[in-house]
């Protein structure tokens, strides 16, 4: 018995070290789908096994008493129920543990919130037509999405925090409503700064592109890393993601070659407790360039 105890005492410090050793941050890839009919179906997107989150883009007309409208480019026409078949893809993704969110806004559209009451009305519409509520005119069919992504790139900066609060409260009805946001990298974001201060967002995929002061360019990672540090130290969010174009042509600027990302950027930002992974724009460009397969083992 004494010998066993002595051996155990020798092993104890090693076991303690193993238990307290910090685990390496593991992230996922978030992708935007819906803006090019040549990027495959939603089900095919999730079947690649490369993505942990899919944002269906975009609901690009809503608010200010407008009749909401979706634009899914060449995939289907939401008007008249043309996209209800997407429900099958949503369920297929969710069965694989992939979260599927509806993205609001985008670079082209007509959206704004005119008041707190308007934000409440939009939240009600989203709940009944895409989340856990009931409506006879659900554009994507009867599948229940996991949450809502705020990709607010134009219009007024007002009342987005109210929309976030109203949507979050719907999660009290039994199924959590995940909230995501895609702010630009200049801090604070002009449109979503106030909303992000609510602390309600589970995922924040910051767009580190089309913004030269805070993106990668010409072999220089300093601006991007400084901006990353500013974001991760300044907002209260579940996880923060590095948003990048999946190909040089996917954005006006800010493309990061995969080898630079995996060798010079990811090893640094993965030290952040807030690190959640990488967001890519978009599925079409990822297919063209093979970006996610080249980085997924490092994310």
Secondary structure by P-SEA (a helix, b strand, c coil): caaaaaaaaaaaaaaaaaaaccccbbbbbbbbcccccccccaaaaaacccccbbbccccccccccccbbbbccccccccccccccaaaaaaaaaaacbbbbbbccccbbbbbbccaaaaaaaaaaaaaccccccccccccccccccbbbbbcccccccaaaaaaaaaaaaccccccbbbbbbccccccccccccccccccccccccccccccccccccccaaaaaaaaaaaaacccccbbbbbbbccccccccccccaaaaaccccccccccccccbbbcccaaaaaaccccccccccc
